[in-house]
Every structure is written in C-alpha cells, then in structure tokens.
C-alpha cells in the first residue's frame, strides 16, 4: 500500500509566489502564540515577551492577596482547572447574580472587585513594548511594505497588546484600525464597511479589543493612550456576548467580509483554533466561499493541533501546516522532502525546514520568511496561474 505524504517544497513554492503577488488579497490572523514566540531577558532568564494563558494565570494568581487570592484558588479547585479564562468567567458570572450572598468569602461586589483586579493585572502584563532590535513584528511590516499592492493587507488579531501598532509606527507605515481622531478617537463603522482607503494603508482589526480602548461617559468605545480603564475583551467565556456589540461586531464582520471576497487568502499564525467563536466564523465563510483559502501555520505536531486539524479535514480550502505533517485538500499526511523545485531552492528551504521539521508555525520563523521573500516583482504570469491554489 502506497503511503500518502505531502511534499513541503511543493506547497511552499506556491505559497512563496502567493505572498509576493501584488494583486493577491492577503490577510493575516495573529493569535496569542505570536508574542509568546519572542523571548526576552538574559540567557539565564529568558522568558516570552507576553506569556500564554498558563503563564498569564500564574502571574495573576501571584498578584492577588487575601480574600481575592482565597476566592481565586477556591474557584480554580471547584473548576478543576487553573485557567484564567475559566476562572474569570466564573468570577464575572458570580458578580452578576449573587448580590449580598457570599461564596468562597466574597459577595457580588467582592467578585466585581476581583474581576477588576484580575483585568488590571492582565493589562499590566500585556502592556509590553517591542525589543529595540529586529523582531518578527518589524519583519512582518517590512514584508507588507516591500510590495506595491493592489489591495491592502489586512491584519486581524485576537491580542490586545500594542505590538503591531508600535511596529507600524516605527517604520512610519500608515494604518487604519476603525477609529478616527486624536485626543479621544471615535469608532467609525462606515469606514470599515466601505474599506476605501489607499491600499498602502494597512488595515488593523483587533477582534478582542485593545489596551488603549476605553469607554467614555456615554458608554461609547473610544481609543485613548492606554491610561484609562480598557474595555477590551479579556480572556473569559463571555467573549461571545461581548463581541456582538460595537466595535467588536464590526471587526468580526470585516473578517467575514474578507473571507467572502473572491480569491482571498488568510494566513493564521499563533492561533490554536481553540477559540470557538472565531473558528466557527472561519468554518462558515470557507463553506460559503470555496474560492477563499486559509493557510494555518501551527506550532505543534498534527497530534497536538486537533482543533485546527478537525476543520482542515472538513474544509479543503483550509490547509493546516504542522511540524511533522499537514492537512491539505482534506488529506492528512506526514511531510516528506522531495527534489528541489528550483536550482537555488535549498537556501529558501532552510527558512521553513529545519532538523526534519516544518518551522513556519513559529511566528518568528514565519516573519523572517515573509521579510526574506522580497518584493515579488519576478513573479511571472505563468507562476501566477500555477500558484492560485494551495
């Protein structure tokens, strides 16, 4: 029986042509795994620039005191999982329903205070700046700026840090994030729906909010300088309810509109597909528009990326690239290197293949690969035709 395999060179040859094509509609979905991939500190004390959920949970727990700490630990034990998403969900639920009744030592107002304290710690943790030296965020923006495009690149992110904004501002790259103004920038949904700004302006859509979003006295979301209380969607299971209101609903509508456009390509990085709301939106749009495509670049092996693999097996226009294999056109198989697709391809191969593993699931490697792909001016019409599908 012949074993089914995928040749990474074949797909990366096509992928490289797509990402350098000036007429391709390209979006990138950046998840929590992106800042985690950036290590900072001394060699003896290296740590992620912004931690993952596990690391964030540990930091939150270490910052809580007295009754707040006792209630946090009691809820974690009750849930059987010390996960900040689950715990914050329970904290907010209790704050809204128990009133003066005490549970684990806190009443309703006590849990409201605990929620505020947890969210402040989260805000402090994600309020990190980019390293001064080269970094994957600057590489990403360098790639965007390296091509004279017919369509703007659209950046979607679940993160509420300001790393993308900082990278664009460092390179003097114009961008639009849905807000207009300076002192208290207001949200402008009509500009999002029309999407008629020049193509050199990057579109930045923060699906779960941002640390520099706040609410004014009228309850409207405005963009400030990060000094006020943020209204971002903190990691909890009330995300779905919150994202039905403006401006979150408009951000999700933009993701849907992008995926429903003909011949659009969305690249995901640092996104585990564990967010049921976003995954359902991707699944729905891929079903509705077979001409769109998603390339999911996953950090772990096929066995450990079950959420992404499940959708990839169901939707042939979602390709899932993992360390040891891929799901392509609905077929799950291991990677197997073949003949070089071109004379000098070995140099390019080293950018995505290392120690017999596919490495572009690492945001650092992906950003370096994108920046090194050049302006794409050498893509011929024949290459365009042969690389329209992944």
Secondary structure, 3 states (H helix, E strand, C coil): CCCCEECHHHHHHHHHHHHCCCCCEEEEEECCHHHHCCEECCHHHCEECCCCHHHHHHHHHHHCCHHHHHHHHHHHHHHCCCCHHHHHHHHHHHHHHCCCCCECCECHHHHHHHHHHHHHHHHHHHCCCCCCCCCHHHHHHHHHHCCCCCCCCEEEECCCCCHHHHHHHHCCCCEECCEECCCCEEECHHHHHHCCCCCCCEEEEECCCCCCEEECCCCCEEECCCCCCCCCCCCCCCHHHHCCCCCHHHHHHHHHHHHHCCCEEEEEECCCCCCHHHHHHHHHHHHHCCCCEEEEECCCCHHHCHHHHHHHHHCCCEEEECCCEEEECCEEEEECCCCCCCCCHHHHHCCCEECCEECCCCHHHHHHHHHCCCCCCCCCHHHHHHCCCC
